[in-house]
Amino acid sequence: MIVESKKFSVLICIISSIFVVFKIYTGQNLFLWLFFLLTSIAMLLDKQQHRIEYLLFFISWVYVIKFDISGYSLLVVLSSFYILLSILTLFLQKQGISKRLLLTYFLFAFYTVAVTLVSGGNLIAVLGFVLNYSVLFCAMLTLNDKAYFRRYTYIYTSGLLAASIVRLISYSVPEIDHFIESMTIVNTVKTMNSISTRFTGLDLDPNYFSLQILIAMACLLVLFNLDGKKEKKSIVLLVILAFFGILTYSKMFIITLVVFIMMTFIVFIKNNVKTAIKFSSFIVIICGVALYFFYEKLFEIYWIRFFGSGISTDAITTGRVSSWGLFINEIFQNTKVFVLGAGFGTSFAKVKMAHTMYLSTPYYIGLIGVALSVLYISSLYKVIRGNVGIMNTPGFQILSINAIPLYIVLVANIGLDSFVMDYFPYHILLIMFALTMSKSKGTTMNER
């Protein structure tokens, strides 16, 4: 029996998230079992295209859906179950698979595992990495309508907002607050008059949480501009997410947010001057209200964040320049690492992060691995373009709203290591889907 209701997954995600909150509050694993059983049964009963929505909602909850703080996340089990259901669905429906996609996927997966084993790395870490990119593989094969972009964006946004609300509530509920703070080191900013906690939602790191927010904001902007409909709901959600992003006190968030606003203005100027003027007025009003009510606190905190440790490049980048130098030396002074990569969980990467995707990726998988990952992702993009019926339209428009999610992830990851994070394949899914949102001359599979 397949559930036909379009709101089924949303309802289940809300109920399941309540079970997770009860588990955090009481410490009773029974509630986590209820979460797992309800979500698994819902995935089994739902449409194949809707099954990914449960993972999209809970990807920002990955660190709290655990039986033990130091244990593995249940998202790993749910992801494995999703892959199994996808394989069964493809088999039963006798759906064909692109040979190019299949080849590039297996080459990418085999290579990352092989180079890690040869280097004596962490097998569990690399299998988790491959698992997440396998979820992406399964999701792309079964997407057959552009309308799913709206569903996926809203469900992903809902998961982030729910996580943010839980964290806000936790400040007044000691049991929940203690659990969240026990997961990791609490990030704070010390000013002359107070110590402010950096907001992380249910994530461990405010920078990575703010990146998830930025991706959601960029996709909501695409929805707002989709087919000229100007969905006001997406702008309201975008502003709320921006508020939570500012509370992370992340330098990366502020810099990328400025880039986001500038790119949006440029695209609006290119397409419609009136829209650009309205957008500028909206930004001025929002910034004016924020500065009027929060100027003193925000100005002091962000001044400390950017310049509190001096004005050297290392101070402004919070030590990232030093990390970049170390990884550059590791990559270019070792031919094996440069060509093949060091693999996952090797000794150097255990104690130091590159703090930039553009060095961590070649360090882990080398030049060959980077080439294979580009081939794999380009194959995925070709498949999704074919599935939603836009093969006859231009593949990529540099100055378009649809490309902004891609630019956001490229800019933000100058200072982050997203390629190896659990949520990055889901960002790739949303980004590639956003790129297909241009008006097409073809038809979707559902219309054929």
C-alpha positions as CSV (number, residue, x, y, z in Angstrom):
1,M,0.0,0.0,0.0
2,I,1.4,3.4,-1.1
3,V,0.2,6.5,0.7
4,E,-1.0,9.1,-1.8
5,S,-1.3,12.1,0.6
6,K,1.1,14.9,-0.2
7,K,1.3,16.0,3.4
8,F,1.9,12.5,4.9
9,S,5.7,13.0,5.1
10,V,5.4,16.4,6.7
11,L,3.1,15.1,9.4
12,I,5.3,12.1,10.1
13,C,8.4,14.3,10.3
14,I,6.7,16.6,12.9
15,I,5.6,13.7,15.0
16,S,8.9,12.0,14.8
17,S,10.8,15.2,15.8
18,I,8.6,15.4,18.9
19,F,9.7,11.9,19.9
20,V,13.3,13.0,19.5
21,V,12.7,16.0,21.7
22,F,11.1,13.8,24.4
23,K,14.1,11.5,24.2
24,I,16.5,14.5,24.7
25,Y,14.3,15.7,27.6
26,T,13.8,12.4,29.4
27,G,16.9,10.5,28.4
28,Q,14.6,7.5,27.6
29,N,15.7,5.6,24.5
30,L,12.1,4.4,24.1
31,F,11.2,7.6,22.4
32,L,14.1,7.2,20.0
33,W,12.8,3.7,19.1
34,L,9.4,5.2,18.4
35,F,11.0,7.9,16.2
36,F,12.9,5.2,14.3
37,L,10.0,2.8,13.9
38,L,7.5,5.6,12.8
39,T,9.9,7.1,10.3
40,S,10.9,3.7,8.9
41,I,7.3,2.6,8.4
42,A,6.4,5.9,6.8
43,M,9.3,5.6,4.4
44,L,8.1,2.1,3.5
45,L,4.6,3.3,2.8
46,D,5.3,6.5,1.1
47,K,6.0,7.2,-2.6
48,Q,9.6,6.7,-3.7
49,Q,10.0,10.4,-4.6
50,H,8.8,11.3,-1.1
51,R,11.1,9.0,0.9
52,I,14.1,11.3,0.6
53,E,12.1,14.0,2.4
54,Y,12.5,12.2,5.7
55,L,16.3,12.4,5.3
56,L,16.2,16.0,4.2
57,F,14.2,17.0,7.2
58,F,16.4,15.1,9.7
59,I,19.8,15.8,8.2
60,S,20.1,18.9,10.5
61,W,19.2,16.6,13.4
62,V,22.0,14.1,12.7
63,Y,23.8,14.6,16.0
64,V,20.8,14.2,18.3
65,I,19.2,11.1,16.8
66,K,21.5,8.8,18.6
67,F,21.0,6.2,21.4
68,D,24.4,7.4,22.8
69,I,26.2,10.8,22.3
70,S,29.3,9.0,21.2
71,G,27.5,6.4,19.1
72,Y,26.4,6.4,15.4
73,S,23.4,8.5,14.2
74,L,20.2,6.7,13.3
75,L,20.3,8.7,10.1
76,V,22.9,6.2,8.9
77,V,20.3,3.4,9.4
78,L,17.6,5.4,7.8
79,S,19.9,6.2,4.8
80,S,20.7,2.5,4.4
81,F,17.0,1.7,4.5
82,Y,16.3,4.4,1.9
83,I,18.9,2.9,-0.4
84,L,17.4,-0.6,0.0
85,L,13.9,0.6,-0.7
86,S,15.2,2.5,-3.8
87,I,16.9,-0.5,-5.2
88,L,13.8,-2.6,-4.7
89,T,11.6,0.1,-6.3
90,L,14.0,0.3,-9.3
91,F,13.9,-3.5,-9.7
92,L,10.2,-3.8,-9.4
93,Q,9.5,-1.0,-11.8
94,K,12.2,-2.3,-14.2
95,Q,13.5,1.3,-14.5
96,G,16.6,1.7,-16.6
97,I,19.8,3.3,-15.3
98,S,22.2,5.5,-17.2
99,K,25.3,3.4,-17.9
100,R,27.5,6.5,-17.6
101,L,26.0,7.3,-14.2
102,L,26.4,3.7,-13.0
103,L,30.0,3.6,-14.2
104,T,31.0,6.9,-12.7
105,Y,29.3,6.0,-9.4
106,F,31.1,2.7,-9.0
107,L,34.5,4.2,-10.0
108,F,34.0,7.1,-7.5
109,A,32.8,4.7,-4.7
110,F,35.4,2.0,-5.3
111,Y,38.3,4.5,-5.6
112,T,37.5,6.4,-2.3
113,V,37.3,3.1,-0.4
114,A,40.4,1.6,-2.1
115,V,42.6,4.6,-1.5
116,T,41.6,4.7,2.2
117,L,42.3,1.0,2.7
118,V,45.7,1.3,1.0
119,S,46.6,4.3,3.1
120,G,45.6,2.5,6.3
121,G,42.7,4.9,7.0
122,N,39.3,4.6,8.7
123,L,37.1,2.1,6.8
124,I,34.0,3.1,8.8
125,A,34.5,6.8,7.9
126,V,34.9,6.1,4.2
127,L,31.9,3.8,4.1
128,G,29.8,6.5,5.7
129,F,31.0,8.9,3.1
130,V,30.1,6.5,0.3
131,L,26.7,5.8,1.9
132,N,25.7,9.5,1.7
133,Y,26.7,9.8,-1.9
134,S,24.8,6.6,-2.6
135,V,21.6,8.3,-1.2
136,L,22.2,11.0,-3.7
137,F,22.6,8.4,-6.5
138,C,19.2,6.8,-5.6
139,A,17.4,10.1,-5.3
140,M,18.5,11.3,-8.7
141,L,17.3,8.2,-10.5
142,T,13.7,8.5,-9.4
143,L,13.1,12.2,-9.6
144,N,10.8,12.8,-12.5
145,D,9.1,16.2,-11.9
146,K,10.3,19.7,-11.3
147,A,7.6,20.2,-8.7
148,Y,9.6,18.1,-6.2
149,F,12.1,21.0,-5.9
150,R,9.4,23.0,-4.0
151,R,8.6,20.0,-1.7
152,Y,12.3,19.3,-1.0
153,T,13.2,22.9,-0.3
154,Y,10.3,23.4,2.1
155,I,10.9,20.1,4.0
156,Y,14.6,20.8,4.3
157,T,13.8,24.3,5.5
158,S,11.3,22.9,8.0
159,G,13.9,20.6,9.4
160,L,16.3,23.5,10.0
161,L,13.6,25.7,11.5
162,A,12.4,22.9,13.8
163,A,16.0,22.3,15.0
164,S,16.4,26.0,15.6
165,I,13.2,26.3,17.6
166,V,14.2,23.3,19.7
167,R,17.5,24.9,20.5
168,L,15.8,28.2,21.4
169,I,13.4,26.4,23.7
170,S,16.3,24.5,25.3
171,Y,17.7,27.7,26.8
172,S,14.7,27.7,29.1
173,V,14.6,23.9,29.6
174,P,17.8,22.8,31.5
175,E,17.4,19.1,30.6
176,I,17.5,19.8,26.9
177,D,20.1,22.5,27.2
178,H,22.4,20.2,29.2
179,F,22.1,17.4,26.6
180,I,22.9,19.7,23.7
181,E,25.8,21.3,25.5
182,S,27.2,17.9,26.4
183,M,27.5,17.0,22.7
184,T,30.4,19.3,22.1
185,I,32.4,22.4,23.2
186,V,30.0,25.4,23.5
187,N,31.2,28.2,21.2
188,T,31.0,31.7,22.8
189,V,32.0,35.3,22.0
190,K,33.2,37.4,24.9
191,T,32.6,41.2,24.8
192,M,33.2,43.9,27.3
193,N,29.9,43.4,29.0
194,S,28.8,39.8,28.4
195,I,29.5,36.4,27.0
196,S,27.2,35.4,24.1
197,T,26.7,31.8,23.0
198,R,27.0,31.2,19.3
199,F,23.8,29.6,18.0
200,T,24.2,26.2,16.4
201,G,20.7,24.8,16.2
202,L,21.2,21.0,16.8
203,D,24.5,21.0,15.0
204,L,27.9,20.9,16.6
205,D,29.5,23.8,14.8
206,P,27.9,27.2,14.2
207,N,29.7,27.6,10.9
208,Y,28.4,24.4,9.4
209,F,24.9,25.2,10.8
210,S,25.0,28.6,9.1
211,L,26.0,27.0,5.8
212,Q,22.9,24.8,6.0
213,I,20.9,27.9,6.5
214,L,22.5,29.7,3.6
215,I,21.7,26.8,1.2
216,A,18.1,26.8,2.4
217,M,17.9,30.6,1.9
218,A,19.3,30.4,-1.6
219,C,16.8,27.7,-2.6
220,L,13.9,29.7,-1.1
221,L,15.1,32.6,-3.3
222,V,14.9,30.3,-6.3
223,L,11.3,29.4,-5.3
224,F,10.4,33.1,-4.8
225,N,11.5,33.8,-8.4
226,L,10.1,30.6,-9.9
227,D,8.0,31.2,-13.0
228,G,7.3,34.8,-11.8
229,K,5.0,33.6,-9.0
230,K,6.8,35.5,-6.2
231,E,5.9,33.2,-3.3
232,K,5.8,35.4,-0.2
233,K,6.0,32.4,2.1
234,S,9.5,31.7,0.8
235,I,10.7,35.2,1.6
236,V,9.2,35.0,5.1
237,L,11.1,31.8,5.8
238,L,14.2,33.2,4.2
239,V,14.2,36.2,6.6
240,I,13.6,33.9,9.6
241,L,16.5,31.7,8.6
242,A,18.7,34.8,8.2
243,F,17.9,35.7,11.8
244,F,19.1,32.4,13.0
245,G,22.2,32.6,10.8
246,I,23.1,36.0,12.3
247,L,22.9,34.5,15.8
248,T,25.6,32.0,14.9
249,Y,28.0,35.0,14.9
250,S,29.8,33.3,12.0
251,K,32.2,35.4,10.0
252,M,31.7,33.0,7.1
253,F,27.9,33.6,7.3
254,I,28.1,37.4,7.2
255,I,30.6,37.4,4.3
256,T,28.6,34.8,2.3
257,L,25.3,36.7,3.1
258,V,26.8,39.9,1.6
259,V,27.8,37.9,-1.5
260,F,24.3,36.4,-1.6
261,I,22.6,39.9,-1.5
262,M,25.0,41.3,-4.1
263,M,24.5,38.4,-6.5
264,T,20.7,38.6,-6.1
265,F,20.7,42.4,-6.8
266,I,22.9,41.9,-9.9
267,V,20.6,39.2,-11.3
268,F,17.5,41.3,-10.6
269,I,19.1,44.3,-12.2
270,K,19.8,42.2,-15.3
271,N,16.3,40.8,-15.5
272,N,14.0,43.5,-14.1
273,V,15.0,46.9,-12.7
274,K,11.7,47.3,-10.8
275,T,12.3,44.0,-9.0
276,A,15.8,45.1,-8.2
277,I,14.5,48.4,-6.7
278,K,11.9,46.5,-4.6
279,F,14.6,44.0,-3.4
280,S,17.0,46.9,-2.4
281,S,14.2,48.6,-0.5
282,F,13.3,45.4,1.3
283,I,17.0,44.8,2.3
284,V,17.3,48.4,3.5
285,I,14.1,48.1,5.6
286,I,15.2,44.7,7.1
287,C,18.7,46.0,7.9
288,G,17.4,49.2,9.3
289,V,15.0,47.4,11.7
290,A,17.8,45.0,12.8
291,L,20.3,47.8,13.4
292,Y,17.7,49.9,15.3
293,F,17.0,47.1,17.8
294,F,20.2,45.2,17.9
295,Y,23.0,47.6,16.7
296,E,25.0,47.8,19.9
297,K,25.1,44.1,20.6
298,L,25.6,42.9,17.1
299,F,28.1,45.5,16.2
300,E,30.2,44.7,19.2
301,I,30.0,40.9,18.8
302,Y,30.9,41.0,15.1
303,W,33.7,43.5,15.6
304,I,35.2,41.2,18.2
305,R,34.7,38.2,15.8
306,F,36.4,39.9,12.9
307,F,39.1,42.1,14.6
308,G,39.2,41.0,18.2
309,S,42.4,39.0,17.7
310,G,44.2,41.6,15.5
311,I,44.1,42.4,11.8
312,S,46.5,39.7,10.5
313,T,45.2,37.3,7.9
314,D,45.6,34.4,10.3
315,A,43.6,36.3,13.0
316,I,40.8,37.4,10.7
317,T,40.5,33.9,9.3
318,T,40.6,32.3,12.8
319,G,43.8,30.4,12.1
320,R,42.7,29.1,8.7
321,V,45.7,30.5,6.8
322,S,48.0,28.4,8.9
323,S,45.9,25.3,8.2
324,W,45.9,26.1,4.5
325,G,49.7,26.3,4.5
326,L,50.0,22.9,6.3
327,F,47.7,21.1,3.9
328,I,49.3,22.7,0.8
329,N,52.6,21.4,2.0
330,E,51.1,17.9,2.7
331,I,49.6,17.8,-0.8
332,F,52.3,19.2,-2.9
333,Q,55.3,17.7,-1.1
334,N,54.0,14.2,-1.4
335,T,53.4,12.9,-4.9
336,K,51.2,10.0,-3.6
337,V,48.9,12.4,-1.7
338,F,48.8,14.8,-4.7
339,V,47.8,12.1,-7.2
340,L,46.0,9.4,-5.2
341,G,45.1,11.1,-1.9
342,A,45.7,10.2,1.7
343,G,42.4,8.5,2.3
344,F,39.9,9.1,5.1
345,G,40.9,8.9,8.8
346,T,44.7,9.0,8.2
347,S,46.9,10.4,10.9
348,F,47.4,14.0,9.7
349,A,43.7,14.6,9.1
350,K,42.8,13.2,12.6
351,V,44.5,16.2,14.3
352,K,44.0,19.0,11.8
353,M,41.3,20.3,9.5
354,A,42.0,22.1,6.3
355,H,39.1,24.5,6.8
356,T,38.7,24.8,3.1
357,M,37.0,22.3,0.7
358,Y,39.5,23.2,-2.0
359,L,42.3,21.6,0.0
360,S,40.6,19.0,2.1
361,T,39.0,17.3,-1.0
362,P,42.3,16.8,-2.9
363,Y,44.0,15.8,0.3
364,Y,41.5,13.0,1.0
365,I,41.1,11.6,-2.6
366,G,43.9,13.2,-4.7
367,L,43.8,14.5,-8.2
368,I,42.3,11.2,-9.5
369,G,39.6,11.2,-6.9
370,V,38.7,14.9,-7.7
371,A,38.4,14.0,-11.4
372,L,36.2,11.0,-10.6
373,S,33.9,13.0,-8.3
374,V,33.5,15.7,-10.9
375,L,32.5,13.0,-13.5
376,Y,30.1,11.5,-11.0
377,I,28.4,14.7,-10.2
378,S,28.2,15.8,-13.8
379,S,26.6,12.4,-14.6
380,L,24.0,13.0,-11.9
381,Y,23.2,16.4,-13.3
382,K,22.8,15.0,-16.8
383,V,20.3,12.4,-15.4
384,I,18.2,14.9,-13.5
385,R,18.1,17.2,-16.5
386,G,16.8,14.3,-18.6
387,N,14.3,13.2,-15.9
388,V,12.6,16.6,-15.6
389,G,12.7,17.2,-19.3
390,I,15.0,20.1,-19.9
391,M,17.7,18.5,-22.1
392,N,17.0,21.0,-24.9
393,T,17.7,24.1,-22.8
394,P,21.0,25.7,-21.9
395,G,22.9,23.7,-19.3
396,F,24.0,26.6,-17.1
397,Q,23.3,30.3,-17.0
398,I,26.0,32.2,-15.2
399,L,23.8,35.2,-14.2
400,S,20.6,33.5,-12.9
401,I,18.8,33.1,-9.6
402,N,18.9,29.4,-10.2
403,A,22.7,29.4,-10.0
404,I,22.9,31.3,-6.7
405,P,22.7,28.1,-4.5
406,L,25.8,26.8,-6.4
407,Y,27.7,30.1,-5.9
408,I,26.8,30.1,-2.2
409,V,28.2,26.7,-1.5
410,L,31.4,27.5,-3.5
411,V,32.0,30.8,-1.6
412,A,31.2,29.5,1.8
413,N,33.5,26.4,1.4
414,I,36.5,28.6,1.0
415,G,36.6,28.4,4.8
416,L,34.8,25.0,5.4
417,D,35.3,21.3,4.6
418,S,31.8,20.4,3.5
419,F,32.7,17.8,0.9
420,V,33.2,15.1,3.6
421,M,30.2,16.2,5.8
422,D,27.0,14.1,6.0
423,Y,24.8,16.9,4.7
424,F,26.8,17.8,1.6
425,P,25.3,15.3,-0.8
426,Y,21.8,16.7,0.1
427,H,23.2,20.2,-0.7
428,I,24.3,18.8,-4.1
429,L,20.8,17.5,-4.6
430,L,19.2,20.8,-3.9
431,I,21.7,22.8,-5.9
432,M,21.4,20.6,-9.0
433,F,17.6,20.6,-8.7
434,A,17.7,24.4,-8.5
435,L,19.7,24.6,-11.7
436,T,16.9,22.8,-13.5
437,M,14.3,25.3,-12.5
438,S,14.5,27.4,-15.7
439,K,11.6,27.4,-18.1
440,S,11.9,24.4,-20.3
441,K,10.7,23.6,-23.8
442,G,10.4,19.9,-23.0
443,T,8.1,18.0,-20.8
444,T,8.5,16.1,-17.5
445,M,8.2,12.3,-17.4
446,N,4.8,12.7,-15.7
447,E,3.5,14.6,-18.7
448,R,4.7,12.2,-21.4
